[in-house]
Amino acid sequence: RTFNKSRGDGWPDVIARYNHDDNMLLGTVAGGTLRLLLDDTGLMYDVDPPQARADILELVSRGDVRKSSFAFRTVEDDWGMTDQGFPKRTLLAAQLVDVAPVNIPAYPDSSAGLRSLAAHVGADIDEVRNLARQDELRKFFVRTDGPQAPRKQTLGAAARMALLARKQDPYT
């Protein structure tokens, strides 16, 4: 857990900025408008941006901005070599500086906008987060660009009825 020390220190001076731009401040831990969470998947954040940044909220909710990034200062690292002979750096401890919804992320597996996805599909935000952790967000989408393969039925009638009663469709 690279950010454990930073978390243990109370996330000092961590801010949220759009595209890491100092002129596009979205929130701060110190101001209570930025909340950070570390889990087994990684770093998550929630930010309450000022009304003046409604354009960024719109870009995220429309899906134009879907990625996220973070900046940090290295506290401790370890250098080694991969099996193929390439240099490999392992971050052991780092101080988090900022989190940011971005247009072009350094880490392509990042995401921004889960709450807007939850609102769009009418799902609970915790359900969306759980599916994101499991890399299963595709369950919220249906392909419309071509013929669909028949879906394999794997549950009995009683199980399907119980799922339907909870308003969950296991086949989407």
Sequence and secondary structure as in RCSB ss.txt:
>XXXX:A:sequence
RTFNKSRGDGWPDVIARYNHDDNMLLGTVAGGTLRLLLDDTGLMYDVDPPQARADILELVSRGDVRKSSFAFRTV
EDDWGMTDQGFPKRTLLAAQLVDVAPVNIPAYPDSSAGLRSLAAHVGADIDEVRNLARQDELRKFFVRTDGPQAP
RKQTLGAAARMALLARKQDPYT
>XXXX:A:secstr
 TTHHHHHTT TT EEEGGG TTSEEEETTTTSEEEEE SS EEEEE   GGGHHHHHHHHHTS  EEEEEEEEE
EEEEEE TTS EEEEEEEEEEEEEEEESS SSTT    HHHHHHHHT  HHHHHHHHHTT GGGG    SS    
    S HHHHHHHHHTT  TT 
